[in-house]
Amino acid sequence: APLAQIWTYEQVLAHGTLIKLKCSAPDPYDPLRGRFLAVRPEQRDVSKPKGEAIPVGTKVFGTLTTGADGLTTITELSLSPPSTGDFIQLKTTYPFHEKTGIEWPFDRFYVNEVLAPEADKWFAENIRTAKGIVAEVRVLKGKAVLTDLSFDGKPFREILKERVNQ
């Protein structure tokens, strides 16, 4: 079972489509698992499929659409995987009006313990700016792997190295 999970993860990294999601607010530390940056895509809800009652915790598939700004959003939900295009597997949270909340399959970007304090500071400084922080995620057949973060088109690791070396 662990080998199958590793193989799936590596397949998504090697062959998955890169999508970019704008993120919001940090949560920097887990005493059991170490330092991380909380990755919370801004999109938290999607319109429900017409005539569908989707209970809380239901596995759904979100159709991904990339806008002119290069950022990806979920434009449609379905109970089965779409036959074409990129999609991501999600869980539903509480419904309201014609929408349902969604739970993304990732929420943490782990950081080296030594660099973590500087990473926390960088994240806090930039998360609420107009440009915001962007999560770079690879998707393949509904599976998603968070690969990096970026700000204004520049990779997180590169920014962090510059900040630490100053």
N, C-alpha and C positions, 0 to 999 in steps of 0.2 A: 504493500500500500504506500509506504513512504517513497519508494522509487517511482511509482506511478505519478505521485504528486510532483516530484522533482521534474520528471519528464514533461508533464503538462506545462509546468512553469517555464521550462527551457524552450518548449515549442512556441509558447506565446511570445517570449522574448525574441526568438529567432525569426518567426514568421508573421507575427501580429502587426496590425496596422497601428501606427502612432496617432493618438488623439491627444488634444490639449484641453484641459478643463480649468477654468478660473476658480480659485480657492478662497476660503475665508478662515478666520481666526484659529490661533494655535492652542496646543495643550502639550507642553514640552517634556513631561517626564513620567515614566512608569517604573516604579522601584524594582519590579521583577524582570522586566524585559529591557530596561535601559533607556537611553535618551532617544527621543524621536520628535519629529515635527508632525503635528496633527494635520492631516490633509482632508479638508472638507470641501468638496466641490460646491460652488454657489448654488447650482440647481438642486433643489430639494424636493420638487414635486413635478408631476407630469399629468397631463390630461388623461382621464380614464378612457378606455375604449368605450364607444357608444353602446349602451345597453348592458354593459358588464358590471357585475357587482364583484369587486375584488376584495376578499377578506385580508385583514392585517396578516403579514408574514407570508403572503403568497409569492412564489417564485415567478417572476415575469421577465420578459425580454424587452429591452429598450433599443429602439432604432436610433442610431447615431447619425447626426447631420453636422457637417462642418460649415461654419459661416464664413463670410468674406474676411473676417478678422482672424481666421485660423483657429478659432475656438470651437469646440464641439459641444453640442447639446443633445439631449434625448428629445426627440420630437414625437415619438409614438410608443405606446406600450402594447404588448400582446402576450397572451398566455403560452404561445408556442414560438420557437425561434423563426425569424423571418427567413425566407428562402434566398433572398439576395441582400447585399450590402453588409455593412458592419453593424454589429449589435453587441449589447452587454447584458449579462444576467444580473438581475437585481432582486431585492425583496421589497415588498410594499410595507409602508407604515400606515399611519392613520389617514383615512380618506376624508376629504372635506370638499363640499360643493361638487364640482365636476372634475376635481383633481384627486390624486392620491400621492402621499409622501413616498419617497424612495430611500432605500438604504444602499449606499454604494458598497462594492465588494472589497474596498481598501479604505484605510483611514489613517495609516501611519507610514512615515518615511523615516527609517532609523538612521541615526547619525553617530559617527565616531565619538566616543566619550570625551576625548580631548578637545574636539572641535565643537562639541555641543553648546557650551555657553555662548560662543560667538554665533553659532547657527540660530540659537534662540533669539538673540538680539537682532540679527538680520531679519528673521521671520517677522518679529514684532514690528520692526520699522517699516516693512514693506507690504504687509498683508492688507492694510487698509488704504493703500494708495490707489489712485485711479487705474493704474496699469495692473496692479495686483500680482499675486504669485500664481503661476500656472503649473499645474501638475501634468507631467508627460506620462501617458499610460499607453501600453501596448494591448490591443485586443485581438483575440482570435477565437472564433466560434463561441462567443459569449463569455469567454474567460478574460480576465483583465489582470495586468501586472503593472504596478506603479514603478516606473523606471527612473524618473528624475523630477526635479522641480526647476523652474526657470523664472527669471524676472527680466522683462524687457528684451526677451530673446536670448539672454545669456544664461548658461547652465549654472545651477546652484553650486556645484562643486568648484567651478572656476571662480565664482564670486567669493566663495568662502576662503579659497586659497589666497586670493588677493587681499582680503580683509585680515587674515591671520599674519601674512607676511609684511604688512605695513608697519 
